[in-house]
Amino acid sequence: MSEPIKNKIAEISEAPTPQNTPASNVGSLMSRSANPKVPNTIDEESEEAAKKQLASNPMFLSLIEGKLNTLVGQDSGYVDAFPKVVKERIISLKSIQKKQMSLEEEFQRELFALEKKFNEKAKPLNEHRKKIITGEVEPTVEEIEEGKAIEAELEGSDEDTEDEEGQIEEIDESKEKSKDGENDKEEDADAEPINGIPAFWLTALGNLEPINETITDRDGDVLQYLVDIRLEHLEKPGFKLLFEFSKNDFFSDKVLEKTYYYQEDLGYTGEFIYDHAEGCAINWASPEKNVTIKIERRKQRNKYTKQTRTIEKLTPTESFFNFFDPPKPPTEETEEGEDEEEEDEEGEDDLEARLQLDYHIAEEIKDKLIPRAVDWFTGAAIDFMDYEDLDEFGEVDTDEEDYDDDDDDDDDDDDEENGGKGAKQRDPQECKQQ
């Protein structure tokens, strides 16, 4: 079990303590004091200038920051001020919370077992999907008709609102489509047969963010041989992603694996927490076929023998296949020093970002791509994406946009009063796909 959260600093204005209780009229110094005198004038400009000068003083800001840092994590003493009987009630709640977390842990482990159970049930369906993609089998007539019915149901939501004229136009279009369909059949008869669904998984991965950002042109040549992506649950908490390839000239491996392990203890929120990931070595046919490196060749001439030789320099480069070599924390100890400490902090931040991206990609493949592969292939799944999830990665800055919009609104109001160009109503901002 994780440790309980430490008490944060409680502002004295929020704590019901005698120090911030309003003074009563009885016995108060306010009742016995003379009427206070208020100055006739207050130099607000000079006072505001003094505040700005003080706020811009780096020494003052450093002093305030240092003082605040000393207060972080300090106990406010609010709980200690309670009587013993109240403290015992608070302590008893911790016992109840421990039992609640035990139930949550039991729920999460049974949920993991349930996911594993239904993943086993889905294996025959995924295997049949793979055979259709690779062209080993053809879909049945019932499967084709059911697929058409699903498409008609999704596309038919707007048909009820059309008028009679629109229905007549739709009938005419259907006739033209039927003629086009007959022509397509004639062309298909003359064209060379296509085996399965070409580049199925490459296209599906290319429609799913942020995975598509990791795929290069060289990766596309390799991913054309990808015939299946599947999921397997481990005996202990964790899962494995398997990428199956057909025979190709790039590497000799048939299956590339990536395994993710969870920590034994659940996190404070009651969910499994990633512990680490393990990839696999890829047996590339040659350095030229390895898409994770860039080869730089240059000629070198011996000044004595006048002979020339070619020197090769292998440089790591961006590639989707770096996914199978997950980031690892550094193991070598560095010497102490201010500069090295700053570099270590930057390295830790970069490592943390890479680990978060790696786990996020795994979740996208496990929860979205594998069960909804055909929707990602056709692009239909993009319409159902929840773009609010992008806020976590800093791709949407709503505060800045709202601030700019407020300024624009003020400008428009001024223009409207003056009859300027700003009186024209603005169009709503478009939602750009990331």
BAPADO-781039 format. One record per residue (C-alpha): y, x, z; residue number from 1. Coordinates in pm, whole numbers. Example, Ala and Ser with C-alpha at 12.3 -4.5 7.8 and 13.67 -1.06 7.14 Angstrom:
2
MIKOL      yy      xx      zz  seq
MIKOL    -450    1230     780    1
MIKOL    -106    1367     714    2
This chain:
434
MIKOL      yy      xx      zz  seq
MIKOL       0       0       0    1
MIKOL     353     120     -71    2
MIKOL     602     192     205    3
MIKOL     849     -85     296    4
MIKOL    1202     -60     161    5
MIKOL    1441     115     399    6
MIKOL    1733     -76     539    7
MIKOL    2042     -40     321    8
MIKOL    2395     -12     448    9
MIKOL    2522    -348     564   10
MIKOL    2892    -403     546   11
MIKOL    3040    -486     884   12
MIKOL    3214    -790     733   13
MIKOL    2873    -940     653   14
MIKOL    2709    -873     989   15
MIKOL    2764   -1144    1254   16
MIKOL    2874    -898    1523   17
MIKOL    3154    -922    1777   18
MIKOL    3356    -659    1592   19
MIKOL    3435    -891    1302   20
MIKOL    3455   -1217    1498   21
MIKOL    3805   -1372    1462   22
MIKOL    4015   -1336    1778   23
MIKOL    4081   -1661    1967   24
MIKOL    4422   -1772    2081   25
MIKOL    4324   -1747    2446   26
MIKOL    4376   -1400    2583   27
MIKOL    4469   -1263    2246   28
MIKOL    4740   -1007    2203   29
MIKOL    4868   -1208    1910   30
MIKOL    4966   -1496    2138   31
MIKOL    5167   -1269    2369   32
MIKOL    5336   -1055    2106   33
MIKOL    5671   -1128    1958   34
MIKOL    5714   -1270    1613   35
MIKOL    5647    -988    1367   36
MIKOL    5933    -879    1147   37
MIKOL    5869    -868     774   38
MIKOL    6076    -627     568   39
MIKOL    6306    -790     320   40
MIKOL    6193    -579      25   41
MIKOL    5876    -392     -67   42
MIKOL    5883    -115    -323   43
MIKOL    5568    -219    -513   44
MIKOL    5625      23    -800   45
MIKOL    5637     330    -578   46
MIKOL    5336     209    -380   47
MIKOL    5133     155    -700   48
MIKOL    5235     497    -833   49
MIKOL    5122     659    -507   50
MIKOL    4784     486    -532   51
MIKOL    4734     607    -891   52
MIKOL    4831     961    -797   53
MIKOL    4586     957    -507   54
MIKOL    4308     811    -719   55
MIKOL    4356    1081    -983   56
MIKOL    4329    1360    -730   57
MIKOL    3986    1525    -787   58
MIKOL    3974    1668    -434   59
MIKOL    4031    1324    -285   60
MIKOL    3765    1168    -507   61
MIKOL    3519    1444    -419   62
MIKOL    3586    1388     -51   63
MIKOL    3527    1013     -79   64
MIKOL    3210    1065    -282   65
MIKOL    3074    1311     -28   66
MIKOL    3149    1072     256   67
MIKOL    2974     785      79   68
MIKOL    2669    1002       8   69
MIKOL    2633    1071     379   70
MIKOL    2623     697     447   71
MIKOL    2345     620     196   72
MIKOL    2022     536     374   73
MIKOL    2181     526     716   74
MIKOL    2078     252     957   75
MIKOL    2355       3    1025   76
MIKOL    2216     -75    1369   77
MIKOL    2219    -448    1295   78
MIKOL    1850    -501    1377   79
MIKOL    1864    -278    1685   80
MIKOL    2135    -501    1831   81
MIKOL    1895    -796    1860   82
MIKOL    1720    -880    2187   83
MIKOL    1359    -776    2232   84
MIKOL    1221   -1123    2158   85
MIKOL    1397   -1134    1818   86
MIKOL    1278    -783    1733   87
MIKOL     918    -889    1802   88
MIKOL     958   -1185    1568   89
MIKOL    1081    -951    1293   90
MIKOL     789    -715    1352   91
MIKOL     543   -1005    1331   92
MIKOL     673   -1086     981   93
MIKOL     554    -744     866   94
MIKOL     200    -838     963   95
MIKOL     227   -1159     760   96
MIKOL     372    -967     465   97
MIKOL      80    -724     474   98
MIKOL    -163   -1014     442   99
MIKOL      44   -1153     153  100
MIKOL      29    -819     -27  101
MIKOL    -347    -808      28  102
MIKOL    -373   -1141    -152  103
MIKOL    -147   -1011    -429  104
MIKOL    -367    -703    -470  105
MIKOL    -677    -922    -487  106
MIKOL    -506   -1139    -749  107
MIKOL    -408    -841    -966  108
MIKOL    -757    -691    -957  109
MIKOL    -918   -1023   -1044  110
MIKOL    -660   -1068   -1320  111
MIKOL    -756    -727   -1460  112
MIKOL   -1123    -827   -1452  113
MIKOL   -1035   -1155   -1626  114
MIKOL    -847    -972   -1901  115
MIKOL   -1145    -745   -1948  116
MIKOL   -1378   -1045   -1970  117
MIKOL   -1178   -1223   -2238  118
MIKOL   -1121    -902   -2430  119
MIKOL   -1499    -878   -2463  120
MIKOL   -1506   -1236   -2595  121
MIKOL   -1241   -1147   -2853  122
MIKOL   -1434    -847   -2988  123
MIKOL   -1640   -1048   -3244  124
MIKOL   -1320   -1206   -3377  125
MIKOL   -1147    -869   -3403  126
MIKOL   -1451    -724   -3579  127
MIKOL   -1448   -1009   -3831  128
MIKOL   -1075    -951   -3886  129
MIKOL   -1146    -583   -3951  130
MIKOL   -1409    -665   -4213  131
MIKOL   -1168    -893   -4401  132
MIKOL    -895    -627   -4390  133
MIKOL   -1127    -356   -4519  134
MIKOL   -1285    -585   -4780  135
MIKOL   -1635    -579   -4635  136
MIKOL   -1645    -958   -4632  137
MIKOL   -1439   -1240   -4783  138
MIKOL   -1294   -1523   -4573  139
MIKOL   -1472   -1856   -4580  140
MIKOL   -1326   -2166   -4742  141
MIKOL   -1283   -2325   -4399  142
MIKOL   -1084   -2023   -4274  143
MIKOL    -854   -2034   -4576  144
MIKOL    -794   -2408   -4541  145
MIKOL    -728   -2376   -4168  146
MIKOL    -482   -2094   -4235  147
MIKOL    -299   -2309   -4490  148
MIKOL    -281   -2594   -4240  149
MIKOL    -128   -2361   -3979  150
MIKOL     137   -2244   -4226  151
MIKOL     213   -2600   -4330  152
MIKOL     253   -2701   -3967  153
MIKOL     499   -2418   -3903  154
MIKOL     697   -2476   -4221  155
MIKOL     691   -2856   -4200  156
MIKOL     916   -2891   -3898  157
MIKOL    1226   -2937   -4118  158
MIKOL    1069   -3164   -4380  159
MIKOL    1119   -3483   -4175  160
MIKOL    1499   -3447   -4187  161
MIKOL    1524   -3421   -4566  162
MIKOL    1666   -3712   -4769  163
MIKOL    1505   -3883   -5066  164
MIKOL    1683   -3661   -5314  165
MIKOL    1553   -3355   -5138  166
MIKOL    1201   -3497   -5145  167
MIKOL    1224   -3552   -5521  168
MIKOL    1341   -3193   -5569  169
MIKOL    1052   -3076   -5354  170
MIKOL     806   -3265   -5575  171
MIKOL     953   -3101   -5883  172
MIKOL     928   -2761   -5717  173
MIKOL     566   -2826   -5624  174
MIKOL     487   -2901   -5987  175
MIKOL     651   -2577   -6094  176
MIKOL     461   -2391   -5823  177
MIKOL     135   -2539   -5946  178
MIKOL     213   -2416   -6295  179
MIKOL     304   -2076   -6156  180
MIKOL     -20   -2078   -5958  181
MIKOL    -222   -2135   -6274  182
MIKOL     -38   -1848   -6442  183
MIKOL    -104   -1629   -6138  184
MIKOL    -475   -1706   -6160  185
MIKOL    -476   -1598   -6523  186
MIKOL    -294   -1276   -6432  187
MIKOL    -532   -1212   -6140  188
MIKOL    -826   -1245   -6376  189
MIKOL    -683    -969   -6596  190
MIKOL    -566    -741   -6309  191
MIKOL    -788    -490   -6131  192
MIKOL    -946    -630   -5813  193
MIKOL    -790    -528   -5481  194
MIKOL   -1023    -440   -5197  195
MIKOL    -931    -607   -4867  196
MIKOL    -565    -599   -4757  197
MIKOL    -398    -268   -4847  198
MIKOL    -188     -88   -4583  199
MIKOL    -239    -372   -4334  200
MIKOL    -193    -176   -4011  201
MIKOL      74      53   -4157  202
MIKOL     282    -252   -4247  203
MIKOL     222    -417   -3909  204
MIKOL     325    -102   -3721  205
MIKOL     632     -73   -3942  206
MIKOL     753    -417   -3828  207
MIKOL     716    -349   -3456  208
MIKOL     989    -171   -3263  209
MIKOL    1012      93   -3129  210
MIKOL     691     207   -3299  211
MIKOL     845     195   -3645  212
MIKOL    1107     447   -3534  213
MIKOL     833     707   -3478  214
MIKOL     673     670   -3823  215
MIKOL     785     923   -4085  216
MIKOL     718     927   -4459  217
MIKOL     443    1182   -4408  218
MIKOL     287     961   -4140  219
MIKOL     276     672   -4388  220
MIKOL      45     868   -4616  221
MIKOL    -200     908   -4327  222
MIKOL    -166     560   -4176  223
MIKOL    -273     404   -4505  224
MIKOL    -626     501   -4402  225
MIKOL    -598     316   -4066  226
MIKOL    -853      32   -4075  227
MIKOL    -850     -99   -3717  228
MIKOL    -675     -82   -3380  229
MIKOL    -864    -215   -3080  230
MIKOL    -849    -226   -2703  231
MIKOL   -1106    -140   -2439  232
MIKOL   -1070    -183   -2062  233
MIKOL   -1194      87   -1827  234
MIKOL   -1420      35   -1528  235
MIKOL   -1137     136   -1297  236
MIKOL    -785       6   -1359  237
MIKOL    -676     125   -1701  238
MIKOL    -733      75   -2072  239
MIKOL    -800     266   -2392  240
MIKOL    -648     225   -2739  241
MIKOL    -869     319   -3032  242
MIKOL    -737     387   -3384  243
MIKOL   -1012     386   -3647  244
MIKOL    -955     557   -3983  245
MIKOL   -1150     559   -4304  246
MIKOL   -1250     889   -4462  247
MIKOL    -944    1087   -4565  248
MIKOL    -823    1435   -4655  249
MIKOL    -598    1477   -4353  250
MIKOL    -839    1507   -4058  251
MIKOL   -1210    1479   -3992  252
MIKOL   -1186    1242   -3695  253
MIKOL   -1297     884   -3749  254
MIKOL   -1142     747   -3428  255
MIKOL    -835     868   -3238  256
MIKOL    -812     761   -2872  257
MIKOL    -536     723   -2615  258
MIKOL    -631     634   -2256  259
MIKOL    -396     501   -1987  260
MIKOL    -481     511   -1617  261
MIKOL    -324     301   -1341  262
MIKOL    -264     415    -985  263
MIKOL    -516     297    -728  264
MIKOL    -253     139    -505  265
MIKOL     -30    -135    -637  266
MIKOL     346     -96    -647  267
MIKOL     589    -271    -417  268
MIKOL     621    -561    -663  269
MIKOL     245    -616    -647  270
MIKOL     166    -490    -997  271
MIKOL     -31    -198   -1134  272
MIKOL     170     118   -1193  273
MIKOL      94     372   -1466  274
MIKOL     -40     699   -1332  275
MIKOL     -90     912   -1644  276
MIKOL    -213     904   -2005  277
MIKOL    -465    1119   -2188  278
MIKOL    -469    1170   -2563  279
MIKOL    -710    1349   -2791  280
MIKOL    -711    1656   -3014  281
MIKOL    -678    1586   -3387  282
MIKOL    -888    1807   -3615  283
MIKOL    -650    1851   -3905  284
MIKOL    -800    1969   -4233  285
MIKOL    -532    2238   -4273  286
MIKOL    -183    2322   -4149  287
MIKOL     -43    2167   -4469  288
MIKOL    -214    1838   -4385  289
MIKOL     -91    1840   -4025  290
MIKOL     204    1596   -4018  291
MIKOL     305    1696   -3663  292
MIKOL     427    2042   -3770  293
MIKOL     662    2182   -4031  294
MIKOL     571    2502   -4213  295
MIKOL     848    2746   -4296  296
MIKOL     755    3034   -4525  297
MIKOL     962    3338   -4603  298
MIKOL     888    3671   -4768  299
MIKOL     925    4001   -4585  300
MIKOL     941    4342   -4756  301
MIKOL     836    4670   -4597  302
MIKOL    1114    4923   -4634  303
MIKOL     867    5212   -4650  304
MIKOL     580    5084   -4864  305
MIKOL     795    4832   -5058  306
MIKOL     513    4580   -5023  307
MIKOL     595    4215   -4956  308
MIKOL     417    3967   -4739  309
MIKOL     462    3597   -4664  310
MIKOL     531    3495   -4305  311
MIKOL     458    3139   -4190  312
MIKOL     639    2975   -3900  313
MIKOL     494    2654   -3759  314
MIKOL     753    2427   -3598  315
MIKOL     670    2098   -3419  316
MIKOL     832    1797   -3583  317
MIKOL     867    1425   -3514  318
MIKOL     560    1221   -3600  319
MIKOL     378     907   -3498  320
MIKOL      72    1119   -3430  321
MIKOL     251    1291   -3142  322
MIKOL     154     969   -2964  323
MIKOL    -190    1123   -2912  324
MIKOL     -36    1420   -2728  325
MIKOL     137    1243   -2435  326
MIKOL     415    1414   -2239  327
MIKOL     304    1602   -1930  328
MIKOL     503    1720   -1627  329
MIKOL     571    2098   -1622  330
MIKOL     327    2302   -1415  331
MIKOL     494    2644   -1416  332
MIKOL     716    2719   -1118  333
MIKOL    1066    2845   -1195  334
MIKOL    1285    3072    -984  335
MIKOL    1552    2914    -769  336
MIKOL    1907    2911    -901  337
MIKOL    2189    2672    -969  338
MIKOL    2163    2696   -1348  339
MIKOL    1786    2656   -1341  340
MIKOL    1816    2360   -1104  341
MIKOL    2050    2186   -1347  342
MIKOL    1810    2255   -1634  343
MIKOL    1522    2121   -1426  344
MIKOL    1715    1800   -1357  345
MIKOL    1788    1753   -1728  346
MIKOL    1424    1827   -1809  347
MIKOL    1305    1573   -1554  348
MIKOL    1535    1307   -1696  349
MIKOL    1411    1378   -2048  350
MIKOL    1050    1373   -1932  351
MIKOL    1102    1042   -1751  352
MIKOL    1253     887   -2065  353
MIKOL     964    1010   -2281  354
MIKOL     707     876   -2035  355
MIKOL     877     536   -2025  356
MIKOL     884     521   -2405  357
MIKOL     517     622   -2422  358
MIKOL     411     348   -2178  359
MIKOL     632      95   -2357  360
MIKOL     469     170   -2693  361
MIKOL     125     130   -2536  362
MIKOL     223    -210   -2393  363
MIKOL     358    -322   -2732  364
MIKOL      32    -229   -2905  365
MIKOL    -186    -381   -2634  366
MIKOL      -1    -708   -2574  367
MIKOL     169    -778   -2908  368
MIKOL      21    -591   -3201  369
MIKOL    -353    -628   -3146  370
MIKOL    -364   -1004   -3069  371
MIKOL     -92   -1095   -3328  372
MIKOL    -168    -842   -3601  373
MIKOL    -131   -1077   -3901  374
MIKOL     207   -1203   -3778  375
MIKOL     336    -847   -3754  376
MIKOL     195    -774   -4100  377
MIKOL     377   -1070   -4257  378
MIKOL     686   -1020   -4038  379
MIKOL     664   -1370   -3888  380
MIKOL     640   -1226   -3536  381
MIKOL     990   -1076   -3567  382
MIKOL    1137   -1427   -3546  383
MIKOL     974   -1472   -3205  384
MIKOL    1083   -1140   -3056  385
MIKOL    1269   -1153   -2727  386
MIKOL    1573    -934   -2791  387
MIKOL    1670    -945   -2424  388
MIKOL    1401    -685   -2363  389
MIKOL    1616    -433   -2551  390
MIKOL    1873    -429   -2266  391
MIKOL    1634    -211   -2067  392
MIKOL    1666      69   -2322  393
MIKOL    2044      52   -2347  394
MIKOL    2057     -79   -2702  395
MIKOL    2271    -380   -2612  396
MIKOL    2604    -323   -2435  397
MIKOL    2717    -675   -2351  398
MIKOL    2990    -572   -2108  399
MIKOL    3183    -373   -2366  400
MIKOL    3145    -647   -2627  401
MIKOL    3263    -911   -2381  402
MIKOL    3562    -695   -2289  403
MIKOL    3657    -652   -2654  404
MIKOL    3611   -1023   -2718  405
MIKOL    3841   -1106   -2427  406
MIKOL    4109    -877   -2568  407
MIKOL    4070   -1033   -2910  408
MIKOL    4097   -1379   -2760  409
MIKOL    4423   -1283   -2590  410
MIKOL    4557   -1146   -2917  411
MIKOL    4453   -1462   -3098  412
MIKOL    4629   -1679   -2840  413
MIKOL    4947   -1480   -2888  414
MIKOL    4917   -1506   -3264  415
MIKOL    4860   -1879   -3245  416
MIKOL    5181   -1923   -3047  417
MIKOL    5370   -1715   -3302  418
MIKOL    5197   -1875   -3599  419
MIKOL    5050   -1542   -3706  420
MIKOL    4726   -1452   -3877  421
MIKOL    4539   -1465   -3549  422
MIKOL    4565   -1844   -3552  423
MIKOL    4270   -1850   -3790  424
MIKOL    3944   -1935   -3615  425
MIKOL    3697   -1646   -3598  426
MIKOL    3340   -1673   -3709  427
MIKOL    3073   -1618   -3445  428
MIKOL    2929   -1269   -3426  429
MIKOL    2603   -1225   -3613  430
MIKOL    2290   -1127   -3428  431
MIKOL    2188    -799   -3581  432
MIKOL    1822    -708   -3581  433
MIKOL    1755    -384   -3405  434
